[in-house]
Amino acid sequence: MNSKYIAVKGYDKKIPFIYGIDFLTHDIPVDMLAPSENELSFTKFFRLLKACRYPLQIVICDDAAAIKLALAKYFPKARVQLCHVHYLENIRQRLQVRTLPKYRTFFSHLAYAFSREHHPAKRDAMLRGLFESWGKRDFTLKLLMIEIMSRREELFAYNFRMDHCPHTNNLTESFNSHMQARLKSIKGFQSFKTAERWLNA
């Protein structure tokens, strides 16, 4: 699940085109243009998905509370898989890894622990090891590791759901790139309706 922001006349800022791609078929079962990314928009999205009887099992998305709240209304048994690329990038920014050397070694070990190649038991052992070796001597890393351990079900939901479940939004990001190429010559849309019509096509 992802969004692409579109310039539409009448709106001060670009607004999101929200869509989902089926990982196995690459079909787009539901898409919609919305005034903003909020719980109301995501609720409408999942209501439409429910109406077309889509057998949703898991949603790969960024860490947005509004998505999870809306999902629970129509697909209470579906899981959330947080996108590892975005989650790790947020940590990289929090620790200022690109500009300061202090946490670079730690982050390298953490990113390796997130690798999909690890068995869940091995990964859990690696995360506990990072907590023991880094968290106990640095309060910032202690809080970070506690957060990661408490969110394992969302971070590693693919282990419990299906063999081919992705753990990143790379598929939708690639689609965004294709869409951007088509939008490049269009500076914006004259109305919400014309934007909807073009995006649907």
Secondary structure, 3 states (H helix, E strand, C coil): CEEEEECECCCCCCEEEEECCCCCCCCCCCEEECCCCCHHHHHHHHHHHHHCCCCCCEEEECCCHHHHHHHHHHCCCCEEEECHHHHHHHHHHHCCCCCCCCCHHHHHHHHHHCCCCCCHHHHHHHHHHHHHHCHHHCHHHHHHHHHHHHCHHHHCCHHHHCCCCCCCCHHHHHHHHHHHHHHCCCCCECCHHHHHHHHHC
